[in-house]
Amino acid sequence: MLVVYLIQKQRADLFVHRRCALWCPEVYQDHKGALRNVQKAVASASKLKCAHCNRTGASIACKAPSCGKISHL
């Protein structure tokens, strides 16, 4: 089942997929199942470029110690 979360921003609404958000290192679920730190993850990803497509919005870092590449989910 696809669950989409609405995040209130200053000028526009932002929709994110729950499963995608949970892949971001800053995001976690609280004891009631609500996602936390989603806005922080979106803000961080908006500054990072994907190593594959060179567009901003990347949030998943390679786990190899010497790699340092960041990608989209």
C-alpha positions in Angstrom: 0.0 0.0 0.0 1.3 3.4 -1.0 1.1 6.0 1.8 1.8 9.6 0.9 2.6 12.2 3.6 1.8 15.9 3.2 4.3 18.2 4.7 3.4 21.9 5.2 6.0 24.3 3.9 6.0 28.0 3.8 4.7 28.5 0.3 3.7 25.1 -1.1 2.8 21.6 0.0 5.2 18.8 -0.4 4.2 15.2 -0.9 6.6 12.3 -0.1 6.2 8.6 -0.2 6.4 7.1 3.3 8.7 4.2 2.2 11.1 6.6 0.4 11.2 9.0 3.3 12.2 6.1 5.7 15.3 5.5 3.6 16.7 8.9 4.5 19.1 8.7 7.4 17.5 11.5 9.4 13.9 10.1 9.2 12.4 7.8 11.8 9.0 6.7 13.1 7.9 7.7 16.5 6.0 5.4 18.9 2.7 6.3 17.1 4.1 5.6 13.6 4.4 9.3 12.6 7.4 10.2 10.5 9.9 12.6 12.1 12.6 14.8 10.5 11.1 14.6 7.0 11.4 18.3 6.5 15.0 18.2 7.6 15.7 15.3 5.1 14.1 17.2 2.3 16.2 20.3 3.1 19.4 18.3 3.2 18.7 16.5 0.0 17.8 19.7 -1.8 21.5 20.7 -1.5 23.1 17.4 -2.5 23.7 16.3 -6.1 23.2 12.7 -7.3 26.4 11.0 -8.5 24.5 9.4 -11.3 22.3 12.1 -12.8 23.9 15.3 -11.3 20.5 16.6 -10.2 19.8 17.8 -6.7 17.6 15.9 -4.3 19.9 12.9 -3.5 19.7 11.5 0.0 21.2 8.0 0.0 24.9 7.8 0.6 27.0 4.8 -0.4 28.1 2.8 2.6 31.5 1.9 1.3 34.0 3.8 3.5 36.0 5.3 0.6 33.1 6.0 -1.8 31.3 9.1 -0.7 28.8 9.1 -3.6 25.2 10.1 -3.0 22.2 9.0 -5.0 18.5 9.2 -5.4 16.5 6.3 -4.0 
